[in-house]
């Protein structure tokens, strides 16, 4: 009995609606568009009042910025979908419905694709500022942004083609064959690109580090590109090295570790019979006169061994930058020689006694 009453009420309501609903399809289309505008405004109100109030209670500003980015495409998408539905109500002759549908879907794809790119960039920027997130670093963030954009653009292009009923099978097959051909033709370039990605992620060195390679090249890193790494030598000569070579090379990073300073040693001998304490004092007085030598860690002198011709000492200092090692060593050796001569400390040299024996005829 109750079911019959409910069905009767629904029938009466539908009858009233039919009397209110206009017979003209154009008026029906206008009503549909009006409903779309109302729903669009309702979505804006929900985003600005309800969702943003919830977002303010979070610890990050990412959700607030995401809401700002999705509000315009959401509102416009609702209006465009109402226009699409209004087109179905009017039922214009072909190919007008196909063109309107393709145009509307294309606009929606562009709107949401643009919003997705911006949200992707904001996400990586926010993750970069979070100390607890280790997999996003200043060196890898641009690469990840680019990857995110490529994914969004690829997805948007796919839906764009679908909107116009374009068959992608042939395109995908051609792209696969082209990709294989390009891979074989540019395998060295691809190897450098892949190596560049792993260098940026693994960070065996960074900008400003002073490197010495097993092949003999040395210099300060001035650029880490997608394909090559560039070093500047002390002679202001730029060395361009493919990233594939860098990934396979044994690298001595003289700027690695917690301290940027690098240790430098000079070895000198004093003749047997020299005053060890005097030699030590003369050597320790030299570092304050050297350029680019830091006070901490302090210089040190070690009486290392008894040599074949004299007592072997090592003066060890710390240089603020690795590229100053050679000029500092030159200045240090010069001062050692002059100070030893001034203090009367003999620097021995190898002596060989040659005995000549006259053979009996």
C-alpha positions as CSV (number, residue, x, y, z in Angstrom):
1,X,0.0,0.0,0.0
2,X,2.8,2.4,0.9
3,X,4.6,1.6,-2.3
4,X,1.6,2.4,-4.4
5,X,1.3,5.8,-2.6
6,X,5.0,6.6,-3.3
7,X,4.7,5.6,-6.9
8,X,1.6,7.8,-7.2
9,X,3.4,10.7,-5.7
10,X,6.4,10.3,-8.0
11,X,4.0,10.1,-11.0
12,X,2.3,13.3,-9.9
13,X,5.7,15.1,-9.4
14,X,6.8,14.0,-12.9
15,X,3.6,15.2,-14.4
16,X,4.0,18.6,-12.8
17,X,7.6,18.7,-14.0
18,X,6.5,17.9,-17.5
19,X,4.0,20.7,-17.5
20,X,6.8,23.1,-16.3
21,X,9.5,21.8,-18.6
22,X,9.3,23.7,-21.9
23,X,8.7,21.8,-25.2
24,X,11.2,23.9,-27.1
25,X,14.6,22.2,-27.2
26,X,16.4,25.6,-27.3
27,X,14.7,26.6,-24.0
28,X,15.6,23.2,-22.6
29,X,19.2,23.9,-23.6
30,X,19.2,27.3,-21.9
31,X,17.9,25.7,-18.7
32,X,20.6,23.0,-18.8
33,X,23.2,25.7,-19.2
34,X,21.7,27.7,-16.4
35,X,21.8,24.6,-14.2
36,X,25.5,24.2,-15.2
37,X,26.2,27.9,-14.2
38,X,24.5,27.3,-10.8
39,X,26.5,24.1,-10.2
40,X,29.7,26.0,-11.2
41,X,29.0,28.7,-8.7
42,X,28.2,26.1,-6.1
43,X,31.5,24.4,-6.7
44,X,33.3,27.7,-6.3
45,X,31.5,28.4,-3.0
46,X,32.4,24.9,-1.7
47,X,36.1,25.4,-2.6
48,X,36.4,28.8,-1.1
49,X,34.4,28.4,2.1
50,X,34.4,24.7,3.0
51,X,37.6,23.2,1.5
52,X,39.9,26.2,2.1
53,X,38.7,26.3,5.7
54,X,39.7,22.7,6.1
55,X,43.1,23.4,4.3
56,X,43.9,26.2,6.7
57,X,44.1,23.7,9.6
58,X,47.0,21.8,8.0
59,X,50.6,22.4,8.6
60,X,51.6,22.9,4.9
61,X,50.4,25.5,2.4
62,X,50.4,23.0,-0.5
63,X,46.7,22.1,-0.1
64,X,45.8,25.8,-0.1
65,X,47.7,26.3,-3.4
66,X,46.3,23.2,-4.9
67,X,42.7,24.4,-4.2
68,X,43.6,27.7,-5.9
69,X,44.8,25.9,-9.0
70,X,41.9,23.5,-9.4
71,X,39.1,26.0,-8.7
72,X,39.1,27.7,-12.2
73,X,39.3,24.4,-14.3
74,X,36.6,22.8,-12.1
75,X,34.1,25.7,-12.5
76,X,34.8,26.0,-16.2
77,X,34.6,22.3,-16.8
78,X,31.1,22.2,-15.2
79,X,29.9,25.0,-17.5
80,X,31.5,23.3,-20.6
81,X,29.9,20.0,-19.7
82,X,26.5,21.7,-19.4
83,X,27.0,23.2,-22.9
84,X,27.8,19.7,-24.2
85,X,24.6,18.4,-22.6
86,X,22.7,21.3,-24.1
87,X,24.0,20.3,-27.5
88,X,22.6,16.8,-27.0
89,X,19.2,18.3,-26.1
90,X,19.1,20.5,-29.2
91,X,20.5,17.7,-31.5
92,X,22.0,19.8,-34.3
93,X,22.9,18.1,-37.5
94,X,26.2,16.3,-38.0
95,X,29.1,17.1,-37.9
96,X,28.3,20.0,-35.5
97,X,27.9,17.8,-32.4
98,X,31.2,16.0,-33.1
99,X,33.0,19.3,-33.5
100,X,31.4,20.8,-30.3
101,X,32.2,17.7,-28.3
102,X,35.8,17.6,-29.5
103,X,36.3,21.3,-28.8
104,X,34.8,21.1,-25.3
105,X,36.9,18.0,-24.4
106,X,40.0,19.7,-25.8
107,X,39.4,22.8,-23.7
108,X,38.8,20.7,-20.6
109,X,42.1,18.8,-21.3
110,X,44.1,22.0,-21.6
111,X,42.6,23.5,-18.5
112,X,43.3,20.4,-16.3
113,X,46.6,19.8,-18.0
114,X,47.8,23.3,-17.1
115,X,46.5,22.9,-13.6
116,X,48.3,19.5,-13.2
117,X,51.6,21.0,-14.4
118,X,51.4,23.8,-11.8
119,X,50.4,21.4,-9.1
120,X,53.3,19.1,-10.0
121,X,55.7,22.0,-9.8
122,X,54.3,23.1,-6.4
123,X,54.5,19.6,-5.0
124,X,58.2,19.3,-5.8
125,X,59.0,22.8,-4.4
126,X,57.1,21.9,-1.2
127,X,58.9,18.5,-0.9
128,X,62.3,20.3,-1.5
129,X,61.6,22.5,1.5
130,X,60.7,19.6,3.8
131,X,63.8,18.4,5.7
132,X,62.3,14.9,6.2
133,X,62.1,14.2,2.4
134,X,65.6,13.1,1.3
135,X,64.8,11.9,-2.3
136,X,64.1,15.4,-3.6
137,X,67.4,17.4,-3.6
138,X,68.2,20.8,-5.2
139,X,70.1,19.0,-8.0
140,X,67.3,16.5,-8.7
141,X,64.3,18.8,-8.3
142,X,64.5,20.3,-11.9
143,X,64.8,16.9,-13.4
144,X,61.8,15.6,-11.4
145,X,59.8,18.7,-12.4
146,X,60.6,18.0,-16.1
147,X,59.6,14.4,-15.7
148,X,56.3,15.4,-14.1
149,X,55.6,17.8,-16.9
150,X,56.3,15.3,-19.5
151,X,54.0,12.8,-17.9
152,X,51.2,15.4,-17.7
153,X,51.7,16.6,-21.3
154,X,51.8,13.0,-22.5
155,X,48.5,12.2,-20.8
156,X,46.9,15.4,-22.0
157,X,47.9,14.6,-25.6
158,X,46.4,11.1,-25.3
159,X,43.0,12.5,-24.2
160,X,43.2,15.2,-26.8
161,X,43.5,12.6,-29.6
162,X,40.7,10.6,-28.1
163,X,38.5,13.7,-28.1
164,X,38.7,13.8,-31.9
165,X,38.4,10.0,-32.3
166,X,41.9,9.7,-33.7
167,X,43.3,6.1,-33.8
168,X,46.5,6.0,-31.9
169,X,47.5,2.5,-32.8
170,X,49.5,3.5,-35.8
171,X,51.0,6.4,-34.0
172,X,52.1,4.3,-31.1
173,X,53.6,1.6,-33.4
174,X,55.5,4.2,-35.4
175,X,56.7,5.8,-32.2
176,X,58.0,2.4,-31.0
177,X,59.9,1.8,-34.2
178,X,61.2,5.3,-34.2
179,X,62.3,5.0,-30.6
180,X,64.2,1.8,-31.3
181,X,65.9,3.4,-34.3
182,X,66.8,6.5,-32.3
183,X,68.0,4.4,-29.4
184,X,70.5,2.6,-31.7
185,X,71.6,5.8,-33.4
186,X,72.1,7.8,-30.3
187,X,73.1,5.2,-27.8
188,X,76.1,7.2,-26.7
189,X,74.0,10.3,-26.1
190,X,71.4,8.2,-24.2
191,X,74.1,6.7,-22.1
192,X,75.3,10.1,-21.2
193,X,71.8,11.3,-20.3
194,X,71.1,8.2,-18.1
195,X,74.5,8.7,-16.4
196,X,73.7,12.4,-15.9
197,X,70.4,11.4,-14.2
198,X,72.2,9.0,-11.8
199,X,74.9,11.6,-11.1
200,X,72.3,14.1,-10.1
201,X,70.5,11.5,-7.9
202,X,73.6,9.9,-6.3
203,X,75.6,13.1,-6.1
204,X,79.2,11.7,-6.1
205,X,80.2,15.3,-6.6
206,X,78.5,18.7,-6.7
207,X,79.0,22.2,-8.0
208,X,82.2,23.7,-6.7
209,X,83.9,20.4,-5.8
210,X,87.5,19.9,-6.9
211,X,88.0,16.6,-8.7
212,X,91.0,14.5,-9.7
213,X,90.1,11.8,-12.3
214,X,92.0,8.6,-12.8
215,X,92.7,9.7,-16.4
216,X,94.7,12.7,-15.0
217,X,92.2,15.6,-15.5
218,X,91.7,17.8,-12.5
219,X,89.6,20.9,-11.9
220,X,86.6,22.5,-10.1
221,X,83.1,21.5,-11.2
222,X,81.3,24.4,-12.7
223,X,78.4,22.7,-14.4
224,X,76.6,19.3,-14.2
225,X,74.5,19.1,-17.3
226,X,72.2,16.4,-18.7
227,X,75.0,15.1,-21.0
228,X,78.3,16.4,-19.8
229,X,80.2,17.6,-16.7
230,X,82.4,20.7,-17.0
231,X,85.6,21.3,-15.0
232,X,87.7,24.5,-14.8
233,X,91.4,23.9,-14.2
234,X,93.8,26.3,-12.3
235,X,94.9,27.5,-15.8
236,X,91.3,28.6,-16.5
237,X,90.9,25.9,-19.1
238,X,87.5,24.3,-19.3
239,X,87.4,20.5,-19.6
240,X,84.1,18.9,-20.9
241,X,83.7,15.3,-19.9
242,X,80.8,13.1,-21.0
243,X,78.7,11.9,-18.1
244,X,79.1,8.2,-19.1
245,X,82.9,8.6,-18.6
246,X,82.3,10.3,-15.3
247,X,80.1,7.5,-14.1
248,X,82.7,4.9,-14.9
249,X,85.7,6.8,-13.7
250,X,87.5,6.6,-10.3
251,X,87.1,10.1,-8.9
252,X,89.2,11.7,-6.2
253,X,86.9,14.3,-4.7
254,X,89.3,16.6,-2.8
255,X,86.3,18.8,-1.6
256,X,84.4,15.8,-0.2
257,X,83.8,15.3,3.5
258,X,82.6,17.7,6.2
259,X,85.5,20.2,5.7
260,X,86.3,22.0,2.5
261,X,90.0,22.3,3.4
262,X,92.5,19.8,2.1
263,X,95.7,18.6,3.7
264,X,99.1,19.2,2.1
265,X,102.5,17.8,3.1
266,X,106.0,18.8,2.4
267,X,108.9,16.4,3.1
268,X,112.4,17.6,4.0
269,X,115.5,16.0,5.4
270,X,117.9,17.5,8.0
271,X,121.4,16.2,8.3
272,X,122.3,13.7,11.0
273,X,123.4,15.6,14.1
274,X,120.8,18.4,13.7
275,X,118.8,19.5,16.7
276,X,115.4,17.9,16.2
277,X,113.6,20.5,18.4
278,X,115.2,23.3,16.4
279,X,114.2,21.8,13.1
280,X,110.6,21.3,14.4
281,X,110.4,24.9,15.6
282,X,111.7,26.3,12.3
283,X,109.1,24.2,10.3
284,X,106.2,25.3,12.6
285,X,107.1,28.9,12.1
286,X,106.6,28.6,8.3
287,X,102.8,28.1,7.9
288,X,101.7,31.5,9.2
289,X,103.6,33.1,6.3
290,X,101.9,30.9,3.7
291,X,98.8,32.0,1.7
292,X,95.6,30.0,1.7
293,X,96.6,28.0,4.8
294,X,93.9,27.8,7.5
295,X,94.7,27.9,11.2
296,X,92.2,25.1,12.1
297,X,93.1,22.3,11.8
298,X,96.5,23.5,13.0
299,X,99.8,22.7,11.1
300,X,101.8,19.8,12.4
301,X,105.4,18.6,12.1
302,X,106.2,14.8,12.2
303,X,109.6,13.3,12.5
304,X,108.7,10.4,10.2
305,X,111.8,8.2,9.8
306,X,115.6,7.9,9.6
307,X,116.6,8.3,6.0
308,X,119.6,7.1,4.1
309,X,121.2,10.6,4.3
310,X,119.3,12.4,7.1
311,X,116.4,12.8,9.4
312,X,113.1,12.9,7.5
313,X,110.5,15.5,8.6
314,X,107.0,16.2,7.2
315,X,105.3,19.6,7.5
316,X,101.6,19.2,7.2
317,X,99.2,22.1,6.6
318,X,95.6,22.5,5.6
319,X,94.8,24.6,2.4
320,X,91.4,26.3,2.1
321,X,90.9,25.2,-1.5
322,X,92.3,22.2,-3.4
323,X,93.4,24.2,-6.4
324,X,95.9,26.1,-4.3
325,X,97.8,22.9,-3.4
326,X,100.6,23.4,-6.0
327,X,101.3,27.1,-5.4
328,X,101.2,26.6,-1.6
329,X,103.6,23.7,-1.9
330,X,105.9,25.8,-4.0
331,X,105.9,28.6,-1.5
332,X,106.3,26.2,1.4
333,X,109.4,24.5,-0.1
334,X,110.9,27.8,-0.9
335,X,110.5,29.0,2.7
336,X,111.8,25.7,4.1
337,X,115.0,26.0,2.0
338,X,115.6,29.6,2.9
339,X,114.9,29.2,6.7
340,X,117.1,26.1,6.9
341,X,119.9,28.0,5.2
342,X,119.4,31.0,7.6
343,X,119.3,28.8,10.7
344,X,122.3,26.7,9.6
345,X,120.4,23.5,9.2
346,X,122.0,21.3,6.6
347,X,119.8,19.6,4.0
348,X,121.7,16.5,3.1
349,X,122.0,15.0,-0.3
350,X,123.0,11.5,-1.4
351,X,126.7,10.9,-1.2
352,X,128.5,8.0,-2.9
353,X,132.1,7.0,-2.3
354,X,133.7,5.7,-5.4
355,X,136.8,3.5,-5.0
356,X,139.0,2.8,-8.0
357,X,141.1,-0.3,-7.9
358,X,144.0,-0.7,-10.2
359,X,143.9,-4.1,-11.7
360,X,147.1,-6.0,-11.9
361,X,148.3,-6.5,-15.4
